[in-house]
Amino acid sequence: MSGAWIRSGYSDQQGGPCVEWAPGRVSGGEGVPVRDSKDVGRAPLRFSTCAWTAFVEQMKRTV
């Protein structure tokens, strides 16, 4: 599976904790992969497309 990881625009640009997701890595029923940029060797968490969309929409309203 290919696809670049996208870092959250709200992540710390000085090297602090960062959340990344990879839209090109979404496949079948596996869900949306999300990882910590400080630990890229660890398997990403996967969220259903519905849950990920709800999370992003909520963040847009509150941040």
N, C-alpha and C positions, 0 to 999 in steps of 0.2 A: 504494500500500500504506500502511496506517495502523498506528498503534500507538505507545504511549509507550516510551521507552527507560528501562530500570531500571538503576540504579547498584548496583554491588556493595556489600554491607554492610561489606566489609573495605577499601573504598577510603578514602583519606585525606580526612577531612572539612575539612581546612584548605586544600583546593585542589590537593593533590598529584595524581599519576597516578590515574586512575579508569577502570575497565572497566565498560562498559554493554552490555546486550543488550536486544533488543526481541522479546518473545514474540509480539506481534501482527503482526510483520513476517515470520514464518516462513510460507513458501508453497511448495507443490509440492516439487520436488527441490532448491530453492535453498539449503536449510539455515538454520541459526540465525545471525542477524547479530550480530556483536560489534564494538564500536568503542572507541576511546580518547576519553574525554570532552573531552580537551584539543585534539582535532583532528576535530571533528564533520563538517567538510566533506569529509573523506577517505572514500572508499568503505569500508564495513565489511568485515571478514573474515567468511567464512561457513563454518560447521562443520556436518557432518552431524548430524542429530538424535541418532544413536547416539553419535558422538564427544562431543557437547556433554553428553549425559546422563552418560557415563562420567567426563568431567572434573568435573562438578558433584558426582557421588557421591564421587569421590576427594577432592575438597576438603572435603566434609562429614566425611569420616573423618580427615583430617589437620590440619584447621585448628581 
